[in-house]
Amino acid sequence: QVQLVESGGGLVQAGGSLRLSCAASGRTFSSYAMGWFRQAPGKEREFVAVIRWSSGTTYYADSVKGRFTISRDNAKNTVYLQMNSLKPEDTAIYYCAADEDYSGSYYYLRVQYDYWGQGTQVTVSS
Protein backbone atom coordinates (compact mmCIF):
# COMPACT_ATOMS: atom_id res chain seq x y z
CA GLN A 1 0.00 0.00 0.00
CA VAL A 2 1.41 3.34 -1.05
CA GLN A 3 1.60 5.98 1.65
CA LEU A 4 2.40 9.64 1.09
CA VAL A 5 3.04 11.90 4.05
CA GLU A 6 3.48 15.64 3.58
CA SER A 7 5.21 17.99 5.98
CA GLY A 8 6.72 21.45 6.06
CA GLY A 9 3.67 23.66 5.81
CA GLY A 10 3.16 26.69 8.01
CA LEU A 11 2.62 30.43 8.22
CA VAL A 12 4.99 32.73 6.35
CA GLN A 13 5.02 36.37 5.32
CA ALA A 14 4.72 37.38 1.70
CA GLY A 15 8.09 37.15 0.00
CA GLY A 16 9.21 34.35 2.28
CA SER A 17 10.04 30.72 1.58
CA LEU A 18 8.93 27.27 2.65
CA ARG A 19 10.01 23.77 1.69
CA LEU A 20 7.43 21.03 1.63
CA SER A 21 8.37 17.37 1.85
CA CYS A 22 6.49 14.27 0.74
CA ALA A 23 7.77 10.98 2.14
CA ALA A 24 6.66 8.04 0.00
CA SER A 25 6.57 4.40 1.09
CA GLY A 26 5.08 1.06 0.11
CA ARG A 27 6.38 0.67 -3.43
CA THR A 28 9.35 1.12 -5.70
CA PHE A 29 8.70 4.51 -7.22
CA SER A 30 11.16 4.50 -10.10
CA SER A 31 8.37 4.34 -12.71
CA TYR A 32 6.15 6.89 -10.97
CA ALA A 33 5.55 10.56 -11.36
CA MET A 34 5.09 12.60 -8.20
CA GLY A 35 2.99 15.72 -8.23
CA TRP A 36 2.03 18.59 -5.99
CA PHE A 37 -1.46 20.05 -6.07
CA ARG A 38 -3.07 22.72 -3.94
CA GLN A 39 -6.57 23.68 -2.91
CA ALA A 40 -7.55 27.11 -1.62
CA PRO A 41 -10.81 27.65 0.27
CA GLY A 42 -13.77 27.60 -2.08
CA LYS A 43 -11.66 26.63 -5.08
CA GLU A 44 -10.91 23.50 -7.04
CA ARG A 45 -7.75 21.51 -6.38
CA GLU A 46 -5.18 22.66 -8.92
CA PHE A 47 -1.93 21.36 -10.33
CA VAL A 48 1.30 22.93 -9.07
CA ALA A 49 4.23 20.80 -10.24
CA VAL A 50 5.24 17.27 -11.20
CA ILE A 51 8.48 15.33 -11.41
CA ARG A 52 9.15 12.05 -13.14
CA TRP A 53 10.98 9.93 -10.61
CA SER A 54 13.30 8.16 -13.04
CA SER A 55 14.40 11.04 -15.26
CA GLY A 56 13.81 14.05 -13.05
CA THR A 57 11.78 15.75 -15.79
CA THR A 58 9.63 18.50 -14.32
CA TYR A 59 6.61 20.58 -15.27
CA TYR A 60 5.10 23.55 -13.48
CA ALA A 61 1.91 25.53 -13.45
CA ASP A 62 2.39 28.98 -14.95
CA SER A 63 1.40 30.59 -11.65
CA VAL A 64 4.43 29.13 -9.84
CA LYS A 65 7.01 28.91 -12.61
CA GLY A 66 10.22 30.62 -11.59
CA ARG A 67 9.27 30.64 -7.90
CA PHE A 68 8.74 26.97 -7.01
CA THR A 69 11.10 24.06 -7.58
CA ILE A 70 10.19 20.38 -7.35
CA SER A 71 12.93 17.83 -6.67
CA ARG A 72 13.39 14.31 -5.37
CA ASP A 73 15.81 12.37 -3.21
CA ASN A 74 15.92 8.79 -4.43
CA ALA A 75 17.69 7.48 -1.35
CA LYS A 76 15.06 8.92 0.96
CA ASN A 77 12.05 8.26 -1.30
CA THR A 78 11.11 11.87 -0.72
CA VAL A 79 9.87 14.62 -3.02
CA TYR A 80 10.30 18.27 -2.17
CA LEU A 81 8.62 21.50 -3.19
CA GLN A 82 10.80 24.53 -2.56
CA MET A 83 8.58 27.60 -2.56
CA ASN A 84 10.19 31.03 -2.82
CA SER A 85 8.78 34.54 -3.21
CA LEU A 86 5.52 33.37 -1.71
CA LYS A 87 2.39 35.40 -2.30
CA PRO A 88 -0.89 35.53 -0.36
CA GLU A 89 -2.57 33.79 -3.30
CA ASP A 90 -0.33 30.76 -2.68
CA THR A 91 -2.30 30.13 0.52
CA ALA A 92 -3.82 26.66 0.26
CA ILE A 93 -3.64 23.09 1.44
CA TYR A 94 -0.85 21.43 -0.52
CA TYR A 95 -1.20 17.78 -1.48
CA CYS A 96 1.37 15.29 -2.70
CA ALA A 97 0.20 12.73 -5.25
CA ALA A 98 1.63 9.71 -7.07
CA ASP A 99 0.90 8.55 -10.61
CA GLU A 100 1.96 4.92 -11.00
CA ASP A 101 1.47 4.81 -14.76
CA TYR A 102 2.97 8.07 -15.90
CA SER A 103 2.75 8.63 -19.65
CA GLY A 104 4.07 12.17 -19.81
CA SER A 105 0.67 13.53 -20.73
CA TYR A 106 -2.16 15.04 -18.71
CA TYR A 107 0.07 15.36 -15.66
CA TYR A 108 -1.99 18.41 -14.65
CA LEU A 109 -5.19 16.39 -14.20
CA ARG A 110 -6.13 15.14 -10.76
CA VAL A 111 -7.63 11.95 -12.19
CA GLN A 112 -4.20 10.86 -13.42
CA TYR A 113 -2.99 10.33 -9.88
CA ASP A 114 -3.57 7.12 -7.98
CA TYR A 115 -2.47 8.02 -4.46
CA TRP A 116 -2.75 11.15 -2.35
CA GLY A 117 -1.36 12.43 0.90
CA GLN A 118 -3.39 14.06 3.62
CA GLY A 119 -2.22 17.59 2.79
CA THR A 120 -0.31 20.30 4.60
CA GLN A 121 -1.50 23.86 5.16
CA VAL A 122 0.46 26.78 3.74
CA THR A 123 -0.62 30.27 4.78
CA VAL A 124 1.02 33.38 3.35
CA SER A 125 0.25 36.64 5.12
CA SER A 126 0.38 40.00 3.39
N, C-alpha and C positions, 0 to 999 in steps of 0.2 A: 504494500500500500504506500503510495507516494504521500509524503508529508512536506508541506511548505510552511515555514515559520518566519514571518517578517519581524524585524526589529529596527530601532533607530529613529522612529518618529518622535515628534515633540513640537514645542513652541519656539519659533524663531522670528526675529525681526526681519522686515523686508530688506533685501540685499544680503542676507546671511546665507549660510550653507548648512546642509544636513546630508548624512550618508545613511541610506537605508540598506539593510541586509536581508537576504532571503536564504535561509538554510534549507537545503533540500535533502531528503532521505527516502529510502525505500526502493530505489531503482538505480540502474546505471544510466546516467543522463547524457551520455555522449551523443545520442541521436536526437536529443530534445532541443527545443527552443524555449527560452525562459523570457517571460514578458513582465512588464510592470504596467498596471492600469491604475486609474484613480477615479474616485467618485466624490463629487462635491454635493452638499445638501441640495436636494431638489433637482439634481441633474443625473443624466445617464452616466454609467461607468464608461470611461474613455481610455483609449490606448495612449500610453506614454512612450514606451521603448521596448525593444526586444533584442535579444542576442542569441545567436545560434551557438549552442554549446561547443560543437566540434571545431567550427571555423573561426568563431569570434565575430562573425558578421553582425552588424548592428543596424537598426533602423529606429528613427525617432519621429514623434509627432512634431509638426511644425512649431507648435507652441512652446516646446522645450528645447528645440535644436539650438546648440551653442551654449546652453546653460546646464543641461543634464548630461551625465555620462553613465552608460550601463557597462558593467564589466563582470567577469566571473573568475573565481579561483577554483580551478579543477581539484586541487588537493583537498580543499575544504568543502567542496560541493556547495558553494555559496555564490550567489549573484548579488551584485551591489548596484545601487543607484545613487551616484553622487549628484547632489542638487546644489547648484550655485546660483547666485543672483536671484534668490527666491523672491517671488511677488505674492501679494495677498491672494491673487487668483489661483495660486498653486495650492491653496488650502483645500484639503480633501483627505479621504481615507485612501491610502495607497495599498494596492494588492499585488502580490506576486502570483504568477501563473505559469503553468508548464504545458507545453504542446508536445505530445509524445510522437507525433507524426508530421513533423514540420516539413512543408513543401516549398517554403520560400515565398508563398503567396498568402494573401489575406491575413497576414500576421496581426493586423490592426482590428480584427474581429474577435469579439469575446468568445463566440461559439467555436473558434478554432482551438481553444485551450481546454485541456482535460482536467486539470487540477488547479485548485486555488488555495491561497493562504487565507488567514483570518483577517488580514488587513492591519495597518498601522496608521494612526492619525498624524497628519502633518498640518500644523496651523501656522500661518505666516501673518504676523501683525504689521499694520501700516504705521 
